Amino acid sequence: MLRTLSIRDFVIVDSIELDFAPGFSVFTGETGAGKSILIDALALALGGRGDGSMVREGAAKTDITAEFSTHDAVDDWLDAHEFTAEEGGVLLRRVIDNAGRSKAFINGISATAAQLRELGEMLVDIHGQHAHQSLLKTDAQRLLLDSQAGLVDDARSVAAAYKTWRALAKQREEFEANAKNVLLERERLEWQVNELEKLAVKPGEWSEISNEHSRLSHAASLMEGAQEALSAISESESPMLSQLSALTLKLSKLADIDAGLKPVLEALEPATIQLQEAVYSLNDYLGRVELDPERLHTVEARLDAIHSTARKFRVQPEDLPQEFQTLSAQLRQIADASDLDAMREQEEKLKADYIAAAQTLSKARAKAAKALSEAVTAAMQELSMAGGRFEVALNAGEPAAYGLEQVEFLVAGHAGTTPRSLAKVASGGELARISLAISVITSTATTTPTLIFDEVDSGIGGAVAEVVGRLLKRLGQDRQVLCVTHLPQVASQANQHFQVSKRNVEGKTLSSIDSLDAKARVEEIARMLGGLEITATTRKHARELLAS
């Protein structure tokens, strides 16, 4: 669960430190006070998108840190990715400067935003205030069903099988429509591959042979220069080595008289050793370097052949080995494609593999659709939609990447009516209640320890709001639930209550958050009930709500 959240210089927040408890917690406050900013900040720490506009005006950077307790899956992930695990917890941190540059950390170790997202999905599940709008989209409905049933990986496998099948089908169709051009292309590739195969340029050969050519073509100059250096150091009438040895011997005697010369002597002794090493190296080099006109001719011929071929193929000489690999792969591919019967046979096999995987997915979806339909229908009765019914329809369609059926959410708002498409029949309030029911049910099925609801109770009021509060509190018995709400009936059910407010500091608007005690909760619930003017009646009503 989420233990602490630290926010620095984020939008209109200067500095906030929050401690969280298990169970059901709510955030309330005036419109525009910054309630949803908290969710946005946490989402950023969990790897969400961010830019320089999120940095509070006048600040250099925003810094958000969230500490969570862990569970086995998180511990395994941390070990697998070599992030040192904190004792019983994990620390996520995100820093974004006002130029938009972002840094991410897990337990103080540099990480990527993608790693934060991957880890965050195991820690927090966020239900946004516009979730009900996405329910009107077919793709969102299908993804929700697959996620609820644990079929996301199966759906990805079906999509991959479909993509492979259709790619080969398209290739076969193109070949049938353009067989003559394919044959010409195959002949061209065969000629190119054959020429490169004869030349047989090895990786790195161009660099090696260029160096050898340079050495062979300058062999005389190299030998002359090395011999001249050797003579100057040790073989001339007055070689450097002899002069330095004599000088060192003389200074050695003088140093016995005056110790002030010892540093000079110490500096010259290594020079003598280095000169002697140079003599050994020069002798060794001269023993290896020789004039070889025949080898030079061979190397020059090889260089010319490689260079000419590279110009013909319009690549750099060092890229010829990779060009050979690329053209060979293209030739193999087109050769395989030229066998139309084999291609058709392979296409049928890939289609059969796709159909088998899609049919297995369809069976699993049918089972999950029945369970989700029953669960949401039951929740609708609690949410003042007595007699209403929710149904997940699986409509058969043409084979597609998502499978053999379209997923469609249907709803009947009253008893005795036929369920129809959610997008066509649900009113705003009904849609909000159905969305909330689905959110609660899908959250029950997940193992994510922290659930966040960002004004998902929008469009709900009256007695239904009290039911919503009880649903969220019940959910908070098994996991941590955080909820941004504007409903006093929901807020009164919380175990922990935070109030978000705005204040003006030196002409700038800042957001602050306070954890409310029992007395302060009465005042806040009363404000939510009666507006800015709090009366004895609204306080009494607030106490009644909190007592219930």
N, C-alpha and C positions, 0 to 999 in steps of 0.2 A: 504494500500500500504506500501512498504518498505520505512521507513524514514531514518534510519541510519544503518550503518554496521561498527562494530569495530572488527579488526582482530589483534591478538597479537601472534607472534612467530608460524606462520603456514607455513610449508614447506619452502619457501624462502621469506616469508613476515615477517618483524620484527614488524612493527607497522603501521597500516593504519586506518584512520577514514574517512568514507565517508557519505555525506549527499545526499539523493536522492529526486528528484522532480517528480511530476506526468508526464504523457506523455511517450514519447519514448526516451530512453537513450541507448547509445552504449559504448562498451569498445573496444578499438583498441590498437594495439602495435605489435612489432616485434614477430615473432614466438619464443616461449620459454620464453617470457617475464613474463608470469604468468596470462594471461587473464582468462583462465579457472579455475585457482586456486581460483579466487573470487567466482565462482559458486560452487566449491567444498567446500569452507569455509561456504558459506551460506547453502548449503545442510547439512553440519554437524550441524549447528545451528538449522536446521529443523528436526533433529533426525536421520540423515544418519549415516552409519557405520563409525567408526573411530578407529585408533590404534596409538600406540606410534610413528610410522614412520611419522606421520603427524606433529609432533613437530619439529620446526626448530632446526637444529643441534646446540648444545651448550646451548639450552634453557631447562628449567625444564618442561614447560607445554605450551600448546596452549590454548588461551582463545578467544572465538568468541561470540560477542553479536549482535543481530539484533533487531531493534525496528520497529514495524509495527503499523499503524493505524488499527482500528478494524471495523468490521461490525456486524450486529445483530447475525448472527450464531456464530461468535467468542465470542461475549459477553455472549451468552447463554452457550457456552461450558465452558468458564471460571467460570461462576457462578455455573454450575453443578459440576465442579471438585474442587470448593473451592479455586481457585487461585485469590487472590485479584487483581481486574482489575485496571490498571493505568488509569488515566483520559484520555480517548480518544485514548488509545494505549495499546500495549502489548509488553513485553520485553522477548526475548528468549535468553538463554545463554548456551553455551556448553564449558566445560573445560576437556581437556584430557592431562594427564601427560605422560612423556616419557616412563613410564612402561605400558602404555596402559589403565590405570584406567580412567574412564569417570564419569563426573558429569554433570547433566542437571538442569536448573532452568527456571521457568516461573514466571515472575514478582518477581524475587528474592526468590521464594519458590522452594525448592527442588522438582524435577520432574523426570520422567523416560524418556528414549529416545523414548519409544513407545508413550508417551503423547506428546512429541515434534513432532513426525511424524504425529499423529492424528490432532494436531492443525495446523501444517505446511501445511497439505493438503488443509486446508480452506483459507490459506493465499497466497500460491505460487504454481504455476504450472510450472515445469521445462521441457523444450523440449531439450534433449541432442543432441550433434552433431552426434551421431550414431543412431538417431531415425529411419532414413530411412532403416537401416539394419534390424531392428526388424519388419518392415512392410512386410518383405519377409516370416515371420513365421505365420502359420495359427492361432496359439493361440493368437498372438499379434493382428492380424486382427480382430478376434472375440471380444477380450477384448476392442479394440478401438471402434468398432461399439456399443457394449453394453454400454460403458462409455459415448459415444456421445449421445445415446438415453436415458440415465438414467435407463438402464436395469440391472445394476450390481447386485442389490439386488434380482431382479427376477431370474437372472441366478444362483445366489447362492441358492435360494429356489428350483429351478429345480435340481441342483446338489445334494442338501440334500435329495429330494424326490427320486432321482435315487439311491443314496447310501442306503437308507432305504429299498427300494424295492429289490435291488440286494442282500443285506445282508440276507434278509429273504429267497430269492430264493436259495441262496447258502446253507443256513441252511436246507431247505427242501430237496435239492439234496443230502446233506451229510446224512440226516436221512434215505432217501430212500436207499442209497447205503450201509448203515451201521446200519440197524435197530436192529440187534441182539446185537451189542455192546452198542447201546444206551439204550436198555432194561436192560442190566447188569449194566450199569452206574447208571441208575435210581434206581435199587434195592440197590446198594451200598450207594447211597446218602440217600435213605430212612432210611437205618439202622443207618447211622451216625447221621442224624438229629434227629431220634427217641431217640438215646442214649443221645445226648446233651440236648434234650428237657426234658428228665427225670431228668437229673442232675440239669438243670435250674440254671446255674451260672449267677448271676447278674453282671452288670458292676461295678467294684470297690470292689466286694465281696472278692476276694482273698487278697487284701491288708487289708481290715477290719478284716477278720477272722484270718489272720496271726498276726495282732496286738493283737487281743483278746487272742489268744493262748499264745503269749508271756507273756501277763499280768497274765493270769490264772496259767500258769506253774511256774511263779515266784512270786505267791501271798504271800507265806510265807516270802520270802526274802524281798519283798517290804514292808510288814507290819512290819517286824522286823527292817528294816532300818529307816522307817518313825517314829516308836516309839522311837528308839534310838535317833534320831534327836530331837524329841519333848522333851524327858527327858533332854537332854543336854541343851536345850534352856530354859525350864521353869519348869521341874518337878524333877530335881535332888536335892541333898542336897545343892549344890551351883550353881544354874542355871545361864546361861549367862545373861538372861534378868534381874535377880535380881542384879547381879554384875554390870551390865552396868547402871542400874537405880541408884544404890548407888553411883557409881563413878560420874555419871552426877550430882547428888545432891551435892556431895562434891565439885566438880569443880565449880558448880554454886555459892556456898558460897565464894570460893576463888576468883572467877571472880569479885565479888563485891569489893574485896580488890585490885586486879590487873587486869585491863581490857585486859591485854595481853593474858589472858587465854580464852577470849570470842570466838576467832576463833576455839579453840579446842572444846569448849562447843557446838558451832554451828555445828561442824562436827559430834559430838556424838549423838545429838538429833535425826537426821534422822535415825541413826542406830538403836536406840531404837524402833522407829516406825516400821521399816522394820522387826525387830525381832518379834515384836508383830503380824505383818501381817503373818509371817512365821508360828507362833503358830496356828493362825486361819486356815490357809491353811492345815497344817498337821493334825489338828483335823478333818477337813472336809474330807480329803483324807482317814484317818483311818476309818471314819464312812462309807465310800463307799466300800473300798476294803475288800473282804472276801474270804475265801477258799471255792471253789465250785467244788469238784471232779467230780460230775455228769456232769456239764456244760463243764468241761475240756475234759471229755471223748467224749462228743458230738462234740465239736469243733475239736478234733483230728481226729475223724472219717470223718468229713466233709473235713478237709484238705487232708486226705489220698485219699478220693474219687476224689477230684478235681485234685490232683497231678497225680494220676494214669491215669485219663482220658486225661490229658494234654500230658502225655508221649505217650499214645496210638495214639493221634492225631498229635504228634510231633509239638506241639506249647507250648508256655509259659502259665502257669496257668492263668495269667491275660488276655490272648488273647482268652480264650475259648468263651466268649460272642460274639466277632467279628467273630470267626470261625463258630459259630452257624448261625449268620446272612448270612455269605458268602455261606455256604453249603445250607441253606434254599433257597437263591436266585437261586442257581444253580439247585436245585431240582424243583423249580417253573418253571424255564426256560425250563428244559428238559421235565417236565410234559406237558407244553404247546406245546412243539415241538413234543411230542408223538402223538398229535391229528393231523394226517396228513390231514384230510379233512378240519379242521379248519385252518390249516397252508396254504393249497392251496387257500382257500377262502380269507384269509388275504393277501396272495401274489397277487391275482388278484385285490383286492381293492387298494393295494399300487401301483400296476402297472397302474391302471386307474387314480389314483391321479397324478402320474408322467406324464402320457400322457396328461392329461388335462392341467397341469401347463406348460408342454413343448410346447403344441399347442398354448397356450396364448402367450408364449414368442416368438414363431415363427411368429405370426401375428404382434407383436410389432416390431420384427426385420425386417420384410418385409417392413413395413412402414418407419422405420429408414433408411434401406438400400437405398430406393428410394430417400429419401431426401439427404442423404450423397452423393450418386452418382451424383445427379444434381448439388449440391453445389461444389464438387471437379471438376466436368467437367467444370463448369463456371470459376472457378479459373484457370484451366489449359489454358484457352483461353488468360487470362491476362499474363500468364507466358510463352508466345511464344510457346504454343503447340496448335496452331489454328487447329480446326477440330478434336483434340484429344478428347477422351471420357474415363471416369472412371466409372466403374460399380462394385457394391457390389453384388456378386452372393451368393445365399443361396442354397447349394447343399444338397438335401435330403440324409440322411444316416441312419444307424442303431441307435436305442435309445442309448444315451450316457449321461455322466454326464453334458455335455455342452448343451444338447438338441437334437433336431431331425434333425439338419442340420449343415453342415460345412460352415463357412464363408470364402469366397475367394475374394480377390481384383483382378479385371481384368482391363486391360488398353489397349486402342487403341491409339497409338501415333499419328496417322494421320487419316484424314477423309477417309471413305470408307473401313477401315480395321476392321476386327472382333476383339473385345476385347479378350485378352488372359491373362493368369496368369501373375501377376505383376513380379513374380520372373523370368519369362522366357523371357519377351520381353522388359522390361524397361532398358535403358542404365543408366550409372551412373548419368549423368546429368538430365535425365528425372526422375529418381527415386528421386533425391534430390528435384526437383521442385514439384513432386507429394507429397512427404513427407511434404514439406513446406506448400503446399496448404491445406493438411489435418490438419497440426498443427494449421494454422490460423483459419480454419473453426471450428475445435473442441474447440479451445480457445474461439471463439465467443460464443459458446453455454454454456460455464462454467461461474459460478459466481465468480471464483477466481479472486481477485483484482490485483494480480501481476503475470505477465507472463515473463518467462525467456527463451530466445532462445540462446543456446550455439553452435555457428557456424553451425546452421541449413542451412545456405546459402552456405555451402561447395559444390563445384561442379557447382556453378552457376556463370555466369559472363555476361559482355556486357550489352545489353539493358535490359535483364531479371533482372539483379541486381538492376537496377533503379526501376523496377516494384516491386521487393521484398521490397525495401526500402519504397515505397509508401504504400504497404500493411501493413507493420509493423507500419508505422506512423499513418495510418488510425485506426489500432487496438489500438494504444496508445491514441486515442481521448476518448475511453470509459474506459480504464484501464491503469495501469502502465505496460510498456513493457521495459525489459532490454535485450540487445542483445550483445553477443560477436561476432564480425564480422571482416573479413579481406577485405571486399569490400568497397571501397570509395563511391560507389553509394548508399550503405545502410547507411554508417556512416553520409553522408551529410544530410540525412533526419531527423536526431535526434534532439530532443529538448535539450538534455544534452549529452555532449561528455566527456568521460574519456579516458585518455591515460595511458596505462600500459607499464612500462619500467623497465629495469634491470640496476643495478649499482653495482660496486665493492667496498666493504667496508672492509678494512683490510684483503684482500685476500678472502673474502666471497661474493658470489653473492646474492643480495637482490632485491626484487621486490618493486616498488613504483607506486603509482597511482596519477595522477593529473587531476583535473577538468579543461578543456580547455576553455579559453575565445575565442572571435571571431578571433583574430589574430593567436592564437596558433592552432585553428581548421584548418585554411588555411594551416599552415605548416604540420599538421598531415595528412590532406587529400592529400596534395601534395606528402608527403612521400609514402602514400599508392598507389598513382598513378604512381610515378616515381622511387621508391626505395630510396636508401641511398642518391643519388645525386639529390638534389632538384634544379630545374631550374626555370627561370621566366615563362617558358611555363607551367610547371606543377602547379605553383602557380596560374597562370591565369585560368587553367582548374579547379583547386580546388575551386576558387572563383565562377566560373560558376556553378559548382555542388551545392555549398552552396546557391547560389542565386536562383537556380531553385527549 
